[in-house]
């Protein structure tokens, strides 16, 4: 008889390969844009095509596993019934920090704004579907703690390329830490709420607002990333406490059910 793990494949290797595939597609698109001497807009368009291709791949995969995609966290958020809606408020604060500190780039054209919106929607959907959807579903047998740690580190590592553009060591370290913390809070949130849709919305807003923030924010980048990291640390600490309390309550309920009655 084959082992259950073998029947399901190798979830860790599968997760790693999925992330590598996304990175490879983006790298190829970026190389093509560079060779053809495209500008920033052309580079975004090329990378957007890579994300679109990956979005199609992950959607087909998820639909094949579950047509409703509910096992990957895709479900409606009922604000009237779900108190967990309050968990998302800090995400709005984190997303708004960049434009609040730097202001909006008023030189962007309408076509550039439209491109930013389409690009960041593709990024948000694709990355969340991979890191908070597919990888989480594949790693269920490993438990939530393993998933949270693995996905946070993996998400951070794959975003280190952006951090390496930093001008000094402190800036690079802060950017790497920021990528890890963003991955951490999103992994904690999917384990807390089991709903991926608000996470996609946050990812889209965070990236879109960052793209539309004035370039003068570069002068305050160390301060900006430091503030974001502090907010993420506080938020992740809160979510960890929530999950620990929930696990403790679940254990208490489980113990009470198996305890013989009087």
Secondary structure, 3 states (H helix, E strand, C coil): CCCHHHHHCCHHHHHHHHHHHHHHHHHHHHHHHHHCCCCHHHHHHHHHHHHHHHHHHHHHHHHHHCCCCHHHCCCCCCCCCCHHHHHHHHHHHHHHHHHHHHCECCCCCHHHHHHHHHHHHHHHHHHHHHHHHHHHHHCHHHCHHHHHHHHHHHHHHHCHHHHCCCCCHHHHHHHHHHHHHHHHHHHHHHHHHCCCHHHHHHHHHHHHHHHHECHHHHHHHHHHHHHHHHHHHHHHHHHHHHHHHHHHHHHHHHHHHHCCCC
